[in-house]
């Protein structure tokens, strides 16, 4: 059983749809992350939230909109996606001691949400 | 910019044997952390082992150990007594501040 839960596990959406991916962590962590895993490419960091504040946006297109209402929940809102956005989206969390750099703390991952854009 | 290179796309090993997965990285930082993650068919990334760059002693977790060569920027993973359940993708990762940077992974197949 994982301490990071992602829903839905599988999502198929059209290019004009609006959908959201949800992530919840039960580990008491303060930092949360979205990663994208495409075939034959390294995992790409998308967003980082530390104490609900976004600290990293890795040049992600605006059709991906993250939301972090509290330290336990993270959403990724999807709108007008492209077929090349089809991928596995991984949520993760880690402990951070303060609002500074998170350095060194182990990052724990969820099982991912498979997204297919048609 | 930091980069992580895994030069072995695929590896195979017979059950009970030992296998070593390679990883090199490039950074100008002196303080950082290195990780090996395992991703089985379920796709969940599972931490295998963690190494602090300021520690000279190689990290060990049961059958998993690393050979950390800081000067060479090398961080290989050795799996001893391989088990069928070790079959998975293995990712080497580098971290400083809040960014975890992954290599492209090595697919390990353990044969009976």
Interface residues (C-beta under 8 A of the other chain):
Chain A: X2 X31 X33 X40 X41 X42 X43 X45 X48 X50 X55 X56 X88 X90 X92 X96 X101 X102 X103 X104 X106 X107 X108 X109 X110 X111 X112
Chain B: X4 X31 X33 X35 X37 X42 X43 X44 X45 X46 X47 X50 X52 X91 X95 X96 X97 X98 X99 X100 X101 X102 X103 X104 X105
